[in-house]
Amino acid sequence: MSKKIKLILLLLLILLLVVVIISSCVGAVAITVPEFLSIIAYKTGISETMNFKPQQAAVLMNIRLPRVVLGVLIGAGLGISGAAIQGLFRNPLAEPGLIGISAGATLCAVLVIVLEVSFFTKIGGMIGFYAISLAAFMGACVTTFIVYRMSSRHGKTEITTLLLSGIAINSLALGFVGLLTYMATNEQLPVITFWSLGSLGGASWETVSGLLPFISIPIVLLPFLAKSLNAMTLGDAQALHMGINVVNMKRIIIILATMAVGASVAVAGVIGFIGLIIPHILRMTFTADNRLVVPGSALLGAALLTAADMVARTIVAPAELPIGILTALIGTPVFMYIIVTERNKNKL
């Protein structure tokens, strides 16, 4: 890895830290940066000085910080998954939703909501409490498996068939979501709507700990595949000549992307455009080298989603704006710019 890439990643990490601190300090209960640092130092045992109010510590540690950490994890997972999927498809317009991950998660979550969550809570224990999240994650896994099997032939995965299968499954799943929404009661409709638009409002340390394994594994492993993704941009045949097992590489990338996106949707609902625009921003600004784009997408995705959540919970306070609305407002113009740019390239 070159010094330039290391420097850019360091700057992105600093940006993320700045966004985390600002987001942790902004809210109904104001916390200054020195007070934030004092709370963290006191809670971690670094200092015994209490230069803060007990109310500030309670709000930061129990409400605000879990939400910020959850935003960092989900933003990093969506960003790095988007970079890996775009590298796999060799297309900047690709994103994890194209292979049915988000649609499958949405279908199963809405199915649980319409079938009455109270039925599942009677199961008892953690399974009943997290019925919607578990159903969403399983839905993401099942739809991804179906799409993968449809695109596999003689042990090889055809990218074009994978893309078309994903589009078909997306349409089918969203059609059933529309049918279930039509069948939903007046009490269920707000739950479906709010969950479909995405929110970090249910953040807690228990949610963070449950999400951490599913996000950390893709974040740790996908950067090690960056060189292989660079080779795959030259084509499968060229990658094979370079000693890369293309079939296994495609399987690993799809599995890791499904883990990150499926778990994110299961916890926070559908948050669009992060996996699409973040990798493209890095390619336009710096380089198309996946050694930067893949880890950089995790850092920039975490920063963007955390900042968007800060705006979502403060812009209409004391109410809360679904974060999916903000990401759509940010992502749609960028998406349109990508389309126009790609069209102009094809004319040349």
Contacts in CASP RR format, 6 or more apart in sequence:
PFRMAT RR
TARGET T0000
AUTHOR 0000-0000-0000
METHOD contacts of the structure
MODEL  1
MSKKIKLILLLLLILLLVVVIISSCVGAVAITVPEFLSIIAYKTGISETM
NFKPQQAAVLMNIRLPRVVLGVLIGAGLGISGAAIQGLFRNPLAEPGLIG
ISAGATLCAVLVIVLEVSFFTKIGGMIGFYAISLAAFMGACVTTFIVYRM
SSRHGKTEITTLLLSGIAINSLALGFVGLLTYMATNEQLPVITFWSLGSL
GGASWETVSGLLPFISIPIVLLPFLAKSLNAMTLGDAQALHMGINVVNMK
RIIIILATMAVGASVAVAGVIGFIGLIIPHILRMTFTADNRLVVPGSALL
GAALLTAADMVARTIVAPAELPIGILTALIGTPVFMYIIVTERNKNKL
1 291 0 8 1.000
5 287 0 8 1.000
5 289 0 8 1.000
5 291 0 8 1.000
5 292 0 8 1.000
8 286 0 8 1.000
8 292 0 8 1.000
8 296 0 8 1.000
9 292 0 8 1.000
9 295 0 8 1.000
9 296 0 8 1.000
9 299 0 8 1.000
12 296 0 8 1.000
12 299 0 8 1.000
12 300 0 8 1.000
12 303 0 8 1.000
13 299 0 8 1.000
15 299 0 8 1.000
15 300 0 8 1.000
15 303 0 8 1.000
16 72 0 8 1.000
16 299 0 8 1.000
16 300 0 8 1.000
16 302 0 8 1.000
16 303 0 8 1.000
16 306 0 8 1.000
19 303 0 8 1.000
19 306 0 8 1.000
19 307 0 8 1.000
19 310 0 8 1.000
20 68 0 8 1.000
20 72 0 8 1.000
20 306 0 8 1.000
21 33 0 8 1.000
21 36 0 8 1.000
22 307 0 8 1.000
22 310 0 8 1.000
23 64 0 8 1.000
23 68 0 8 1.000
23 306 0 8 1.000
23 307 0 8 1.000
23 309 0 8 1.000
23 310 0 8 1.000
24 31 0 8 1.000
24 36 0 8 1.000
24 60 0 8 1.000
24 64 0 8 1.000
24 65 0 8 1.000
24 68 0 8 1.000
25 31 0 8 1.000
25 32 0 8 1.000
25 33 0 8 1.000
25 35 0 8 1.000
25 36 0 8 1.000
26 310 0 8 1.000
26 314 0 8 1.000
27 64 0 8 1.000
27 313 0 8 1.000
27 314 0 8 1.000
27 317 0 8 1.000
28 317 0 8 1.000
28 318 0 8 1.000
29 55 0 8 1.000
29 56 0 8 1.000
29 59 0 8 1.000
31 39 0 8 1.000
31 52 0 8 1.000
31 56 0 8 1.000
31 59 0 8 1.000
31 60 0 8 1.000
31 64 0 8 1.000
34 51 0 8 1.000
35 51 0 8 1.000
35 52 0 8 1.000
35 56 0 8 1.000
36 60 0 8 1.000
38 47 0 8 1.000
38 49 0 8 1.000
38 50 0 8 1.000
38 51 0 8 1.000
38 52 0 8 1.000
39 52 0 8 1.000
39 56 0 8 1.000
39 57 0 8 1.000
39 60 0 8 1.000
39 61 0 8 1.000
40 46 0 8 1.000
41 47 0 8 1.000
41 49 0 8 1.000
42 48 0 8 1.000
42 49 0 8 1.000
42 50 0 8 1.000
42 52 0 8 1.000
42 57 0 8 1.000
43 57 0 8 1.000
43 61 0 8 1.000
66 203 0 8 1.000
66 204 0 8 1.000
66 205 0 8 1.000
66 207 0 8 1.000
66 208 0 8 1.000
67 200 0 8 1.000
67 201 0 8 1.000
67 202 0 8 1.000
67 203 0 8 1.000
67 309 0 8 1.000
67 313 0 8 1.000
68 306 0 8 1.000
68 309 0 8 1.000
69 203 0 8 1.000
69 208 0 8 1.000
70 200 0 8 1.000
70 203 0 8 1.000
70 207 0 8 1.000
70 208 0 8 1.000
70 211 0 8 1.000
70 267 0 8 1.000
70 268 0 8 1.000
71 200 0 8 1.000
71 203 0 8 1.000
71 268 0 8 1.000
71 302 0 8 1.000
71 305 0 8 1.000
71 306 0 8 1.000
71 309 0 8 1.000
72 302 0 8 1.000
72 305 0 8 1.000
72 306 0 8 1.000
73 208 0 8 1.000
73 211 0 8 1.000
73 212 0 8 1.000
73 215 0 8 1.000
73 264 0 8 1.000
73 302 0 8 1.000
74 200 0 8 1.000
74 211 0 8 1.000
74 215 0 8 1.000
74 264 0 8 1.000
74 267 0 8 1.000
74 268 0 8 1.000
74 271 0 8 1.000
74 305 0 8 1.000
75 264 0 8 1.000
75 271 0 8 1.000
75 274 0 8 1.000
75 298 0 8 1.000
75 301 0 8 1.000
75 302 0 8 1.000
75 304 0 8 1.000
75 305 0 8 1.000
75 306 0 8 1.000
76 215 0 8 1.000
76 219 0 8 1.000
76 298 0 8 1.000
76 299 0 8 1.000
76 301 0 8 1.000
76 302 0 8 1.000
77 215 0 8 1.000
77 218 0 8 1.000
77 219 0 8 1.000
77 260 0 8 1.000
77 261 0 8 1.000
77 264 0 8 1.000
77 298 0 8 1.000
77 301 0 8 1.000
77 302 0 8 1.000
78 96 0 8 1.000
78 260 0 8 1.000
78 261 0 8 1.000
78 264 0 8 1.000
78 271 0 8 1.000
78 272 0 8 1.000
78 274 0 8 1.000
78 275 0 8 1.000
78 278 0 8 1.000
78 301 0 8 1.000
78 305 0 8 1.000
79 274 0 8 1.000
79 275 0 8 1.000
79 278 0 8 1.000
79 279 0 8 1.000
79 297 0 8 1.000
79 298 0 8 1.000
79 300 0 8 1.000
79 301 0 8 1.000
80 218 0 8 1.000
80 219 0 8 1.000
80 222 0 8 1.000
80 223 0 8 1.000
80 260 0 8 1.000
80 294 0 8 1.000
80 295 0 8 1.000
80 296 0 8 1.000
80 297 0 8 1.000
80 298 0 8 1.000
81 96 0 8 1.000
81 218 0 8 1.000
81 222 0 8 1.000
81 256 0 8 1.000
81 257 0 8 1.000
81 260 0 8 1.000
81 261 0 8 1.000
81 275 0 8 1.000
82 94 0 8 1.000
82 95 0 8 1.000
82 96 0 8 1.000
82 257 0 8 1.000
82 275 0 8 1.000
82 276 0 8 1.000
82 278 0 8 1.000
82 279 0 8 1.000
82 297 0 8 1.000
83 222 0 8 1.000
83 275 0 8 1.000
83 278 0 8 1.000
83 279 0 8 1.000
83 282 0 8 1.000
83 290 0 8 1.000
83 293 0 8 1.000
83 294 0 8 1.000
83 296 0 8 1.000
83 297 0 8 1.000
84 218 0 8 1.000
84 222 0 8 1.000
84 225 0 8 1.000
84 229 0 8 1.000
84 253 0 8 1.000
84 256 0 8 1.000
84 257 0 8 1.000
84 294 0 8 1.000
85 94 0 8 1.000
85 95 0 8 1.000
85 96 0 8 1.000
85 98 0 8 1.000
85 99 0 8 1.000
85 253 0 8 1.000
85 257 0 8 1.000
85 275 0 8 1.000
86 92 0 8 1.000
86 93 0 8 1.000
86 94 0 8 1.000
86 95 0 8 1.000
86 279 0 8 1.000
86 280 0 8 1.000
87 94 0 8 1.000
87 229 0 8 1.000
87 232 0 8 1.000
87 233 0 8 1.000
87 290 0 8 1.000
88 94 0 8 1.000
88 159 0 8 1.000
88 229 0 8 1.000
88 232 0 8 1.000
88 250 0 8 1.000
88 253 0 8 1.000
88 254 0 8 1.000
89 98 0 8 1.000
89 159 0 8 1.000
89 163 0 8 1.000
90 159 0 8 1.000
90 232 0 8 1.000
90 233 0 8 1.000
90 235 0 8 1.000
92 279 0 8 1.000
92 280 0 8 1.000
92 283 0 8 1.000
92 338 0 8 1.000
92 342 0 8 1.000
93 276 0 8 1.000
93 338 0 8 1.000
93 339 0 8 1.000
93 342 0 8 1.000
94 163 0 8 1.000
94 276 0 8 1.000
95 275 0 8 1.000
95 276 0 8 1.000
96 102 0 8 1.000
96 257 0 8 1.000
96 258 0 8 1.000
96 260 0 8 1.000
96 261 0 8 1.000
96 275 0 8 1.000
97 103 0 8 1.000
97 170 0 8 1.000
97 261 0 8 1.000
98 163 0 8 1.000
98 166 0 8 1.000
98 167 0 8 1.000
98 170 0 8 1.000
99 144 0 8 1.000
99 147 0 8 1.000
99 148 0 8 1.000
99 162 0 8 1.000
99 163 0 8 1.000
99 165 0 8 1.000
99 166 0 8 1.000
99 254 0 8 1.000
99 257 0 8 1.000
100 140 0 8 1.000
100 143 0 8 1.000
100 144 0 8 1.000
100 147 0 8 1.000
100 166 0 8 1.000
100 169 0 8 1.000
100 170 0 8 1.000
100 173 0 8 1.000
101 140 0 8 1.000
101 143 0 8 1.000
101 144 0 8 1.000
101 257 0 8 1.000
101 258 0 8 1.000
101 261 0 8 1.000
101 262 0 8 1.000
101 265 0 8 1.000
102 140 0 8 1.000
102 261 0 8 1.000
102 262 0 8 1.000
102 265 0 8 1.000
102 270 0 8 1.000
102 272 0 8 1.000
103 143 0 8 1.000
103 169 0 8 1.000
103 170 0 8 1.000
103 173 0 8 1.000
103 174 0 8 1.000
103 177 0 8 1.000
104 136 0 8 1.000
104 139 0 8 1.000
104 140 0 8 1.000
104 142 0 8 1.000
104 143 0 8 1.000
104 169 0 8 1.000
104 173 0 8 1.000
105 136 0 8 1.000
105 137 0 8 1.000
105 139 0 8 1.000
105 140 0 8 1.000
105 143 0 8 1.000
105 261 0 8 1.000
105 262 0 8 1.000
105 265 0 8 1.000
105 266 0 8 1.000
105 269 0 8 1.000
105 270 0 8 1.000
106 136 0 8 1.000
106 173 0 8 1.000
106 174 0 8 1.000
106 177 0 8 1.000
106 196 0 8 1.000
106 265 0 8 1.000
106 269 0 8 1.000
106 270 0 8 1.000
107 139 0 8 1.000
107 143 0 8 1.000
107 173 0 8 1.000
107 174 0 8 1.000
107 176 0 8 1.000
107 177 0 8 1.000
107 180 0 8 1.000
108 135 0 8 1.000
108 136 0 8 1.000
108 138 0 8 1.000
108 139 0 8 1.000
108 142 0 8 1.000
109 132 0 8 1.000
109 133 0 8 1.000
109 135 0 8 1.000
109 136 0 8 1.000
109 195 0 8 1.000
109 265 0 8 1.000
109 266 0 8 1.000
109 269 0 8 1.000
110 177 0 8 1.000
110 180 0 8 1.000
110 181 0 8 1.000
110 184 0 8 1.000
110 192 0 8 1.000
110 195 0 8 1.000
110 196 0 8 1.000
111 135 0 8 1.000
111 176 0 8 1.000
111 180 0 8 1.000
112 120 0 8 1.000
112 131 0 8 1.000
112 132 0 8 1.000
112 135 0 8 1.000
113 132 0 8 1.000
113 184 0 8 1.000
113 188 0 8 1.000
113 191 0 8 1.000
113 192 0 8 1.000
113 195 0 8 1.000
114 180 0 8 1.000
114 183 0 8 1.000
114 184 0 8 1.000
114 188 0 8 1.000
114 192 0 8 1.000
117 131 0 8 1.000
117 132 0 8 1.000
120 127 0 8 1.000
120 128 0 8 1.000
120 131 0 8 1.000
121 128 0 8 1.000
121 129 0 8 1.000
121 131 0 8 1.000
122 128 0 8 1.000
123 131 0 8 1.000
127 134 0 8 1.000
132 195 0 8 1.000
132 266 0 8 1.000
133 266 0 8 1.000
133 267 0 8 1.000
134 266 0 8 1.000
135 266 0 8 1.000
136 262 0 8 1.000
136 265 0 8 1.000
136 266 0 8 1.000
136 269 0 8 1.000
137 214 0 8 1.000
137 262 0 8 1.000
137 263 0 8 1.000
137 265 0 8 1.000
137 266 0 8 1.000
140 258 0 8 1.000
140 261 0 8 1.000
140 262 0 8 1.000
140 265 0 8 1.000
140 266 0 8 1.000
141 258 0 8 1.000
141 262 0 8 1.000
143 169 0 8 1.000
143 173 0 8 1.000
144 254 0 8 1.000
144 258 0 8 1.000
146 165 0 8 1.000
146 169 0 8 1.000
147 162 0 8 1.000
147 165 0 8 1.000
147 166 0 8 1.000
147 169 0 8 1.000
148 157 0 8 1.000
148 162 0 8 1.000
148 251 0 8 1.000
148 254 0 8 1.000
150 161 0 8 1.000
150 162 0 8 1.000
150 165 0 8 1.000
151 157 0 8 1.000
151 158 0 8 1.000
151 159 0 8 1.000
151 161 0 8 1.000
151 162 0 8 1.000
151 165 0 8 1.000
152 158 0 8 1.000
153 161 0 8 1.000
155 247 0 8 1.000
156 247 0 8 1.000
157 247 0 8 1.000
157 250 0 8 1.000
157 251 0 8 1.000
159 250 0 8 1.000
180 192 0 8 1.000
181 189 0 8 1.000
181 192 0 8 1.000
184 192 0 8 1.000
194 322 0 8 1.000
195 269 0 8 1.000
195 270 0 8 1.000
196 269 0 8 1.000
196 270 0 8 1.000
197 269 0 8 1.000
197 270 0 8 1.000
197 322 0 8 1.000
197 323 0 8 1.000
197 324 0 8 1.000
197 325 0 8 1.000
198 268 0 8 1.000
198 269 0 8 1.000
198 270 0 8 1.000
198 271 0 8 1.000
198 322 0 8 1.000
198 323 0 8 1.000
198 324 0 8 1.000
199 268 0 8 1.000
199 269 0 8 1.000
199 312 0 8 1.000
199 320 0 8 1.000
199 322 0 8 1.000
199 323 0 8 1.000
199 324 0 8 1.000
200 268 0 8 1.000
200 309 0 8 1.000
200 323 0 8 1.000
201 313 0 8 1.000
201 320 0 8 1.000
207 267 0 8 1.000
211 263 0 8 1.000
211 264 0 8 1.000
211 267 0 8 1.000
214 259 0 8 1.000
214 260 0 8 1.000
214 262 0 8 1.000
214 263 0 8 1.000
215 259 0 8 1.000
215 260 0 8 1.000
215 263 0 8 1.000
215 264 0 8 1.000
217 256 0 8 1.000
217 259 0 8 1.000
218 256 0 8 1.000
218 257 0 8 1.000
218 259 0 8 1.000
218 260 0 8 1.000
219 260 0 8 1.000
219 298 0 8 1.000
221 252 0 8 1.000
221 256 0 8 1.000
222 253 0 8 1.000
222 256 0 8 1.000
222 294 0 8 1.000
223 291 0 8 1.000
223 294 0 8 1.000
223 295 0 8 1.000
223 298 0 8 1.000
225 249 0 8 1.000
225 252 0 8 1.000
225 253 0 8 1.000
225 294 0 8 1.000
226 289 0 8 1.000
226 290 0 8 1.000
226 291 0 8 1.000
226 293 0 8 1.000
226 294 0 8 1.000
226 295 0 8 1.000
227 290 0 8 1.000
227 291 0 8 1.000
228 239 0 8 1.000
228 244 0 8 1.000
228 249 0 8 1.000
229 253 0 8 1.000
229 290 0 8 1.000
229 294 0 8 1.000
230 289 0 8 1.000
230 290 0 8 1.000
230 291 0 8 1.000
231 238 0 8 1.000
231 239 0 8 1.000
231 242 0 8 1.000
231 244 0 8 1.000
232 239 0 8 1.000
232 244 0 8 1.000
232 246 0 8 1.000
232 249 0 8 1.000
233 288 0 8 1.000
233 290 0 8 1.000
236 246 0 8 1.000
239 246 0 8 1.000
239 249 0 8 1.000
240 246 0 8 1.000
264 271 0 8 1.000
265 271 0 8 1.000
268 323 0 8 1.000
270 324 0 8 1.000
271 305 0 8 1.000
271 323 0 8 1.000
271 324 0 8 1.000
271 327 0 8 1.000
272 324 0 8 1.000
272 327 0 8 1.000
272 328 0 8 1.000
272 331 0 8 1.000
273 327 0 8 1.000
273 328 0 8 1.000
273 330 0 8 1.000
273 331 0 8 1.000
273 332 0 8 1.000
273 334 0 8 1.000
273 335 0 8 1.000
274 301 0 8 1.000
274 304 0 8 1.000
274 305 0 8 1.000
274 327 0 8 1.000
275 297 0 8 1.000
275 301 0 8 1.000
276 331 0 8 1.000
276 334 0 8 1.000
276 335 0 8 1.000
276 338 0 8 1.000
277 330 0 8 1.000
277 331 0 8 1.000
277 334 0 8 1.000
277 335 0 8 1.000
277 338 0 8 1.000
278 297 0 8 1.000
278 300 0 8 1.000
278 301 0 8 1.000
278 304 0 8 1.000
279 293 0 8 1.000
279 297 0 8 1.000
280 334 0 8 1.000
280 338 0 8 1.000
281 300 0 8 1.000
281 334 0 8 1.000
282 292 0 8 1.000
282 293 0 8 1.000
282 296 0 8 1.000
282 297 0 8 1.000
282 300 0 8 1.000
283 293 0 8 1.000
286 292 0 8 1.000
287 293 0 8 1.000
304 330 0 8 1.000
305 323 0 8 1.000
305 327 0 8 1.000
308 323 0 8 1.000
308 326 0 8 1.000
308 327 0 8 1.000
308 330 0 8 1.000
309 323 0 8 1.000
311 321 0 8 1.000
311 326 0 8 1.000
312 320 0 8 1.000
312 321 0 8 1.000
312 322 0 8 1.000
312 323 0 8 1.000
312 325 0 8 1.000
312 326 0 8 1.000
313 320 0 8 1.000
313 321 0 8 1.000
315 321 0 8 1.000
END
